[in-house]
Amino acid sequence: THLKNEVGHYRLNEIKPLMLLKIKSKLATTPSKKTGNLLAKRTVNGLFDLVNQVYNFHIRIQYYNGESPATPKLVERYKNNNTRLGFLSKEDYDRLIYTLENRQKFYINTRPHITEQLILFVKLAVTTGGRRGTLLSIKKKDINFEDNTIALYNHKMRRAYQGYIHPNIKDYLFNYVQGLEV
């Protein structure tokens, strides 16, 4: 809906980068009708990424000939501050682990192996700071209990790094890993 009124009535070949740049400025400075807040820069970037994807799709199916006017080269994206703003307090962490360990009290049809995986996932996330993709790509061979380290890979930044196994989760992780095949 942010773009519909601005460019929804144009044909693909009528939309130019200058139009999109003006829309980008307008979106970044005009409060949302729904919330009254300015759109986050990440949201504005996402809108233009979506427009770019629409063009790329139409180019791929040979419906549109030319270059997308919404490429990052033509409509520069806002710099995105990707720092994490929130932290889990000790009380929140304890409540989360308690809820996971007692899932059968809170949810119907819980499976024990899923509960174990969720607990391990949360403990690794909290102790390593890894994102979902990083944690889901950990393999048994990446874990070194002698050095208390885990080889991690940040898929977003495309780089490997080393995480440390916190003493509070070492036994839990060791017991979990023993039941896995290589």
Stockholm file with secondary structure:
# STOCKHOLM 1.0

chainA/1-182         THLKNEVGHYRLNEIKPLMLLKIKSKLATTPSKKTGNLLAKRTVNGLFDLVNQVYNFHIRIQYYNGESPATPKLVERYKNNNTRLGFLSKEDYDRLIYTLENRQKFYINTRPHITEQLILFVKLAVTTGGRRGTLLSIKKKDINFEDNTIALYNHKMRRAYQGYIHPNIKDYLFNYVQGLEV
#=GR chainA/1-182 SS CTTHHHHTTSCGGGCCHHHHHHHHHHHHHSBCTTTSSBCCHHHHHHHHHHHHHHHHHHHHTTSCCSCCTTSTTTSCCCCCCCCCCCCCCHHHHHHHHHHHHTHHHHSSSCCHHHHHHHHHHHHHHHHHCCCHHHHHTCCGGGEETTTTEEEEEETTTTEEEEEECCHHHHHHHHHHHHTSCC
#=GC SS_cons         CTTHHHHTTSCGGGCCHHHHHHHHHHHHHSBCTTTSSBCCHHHHHHHHHHHHHHHHHHHHTTSCCSCCTTSTTTSCCCCCCCCCCCCCCHHHHHHHHHHHHTHHHHSSSCCHHHHHHHHHHHHHHHHHCCCHHHHHTCCGGGEETTTTEEEEEETTTTEEEEEECCHHHHHHHHHHHHTSCC
//
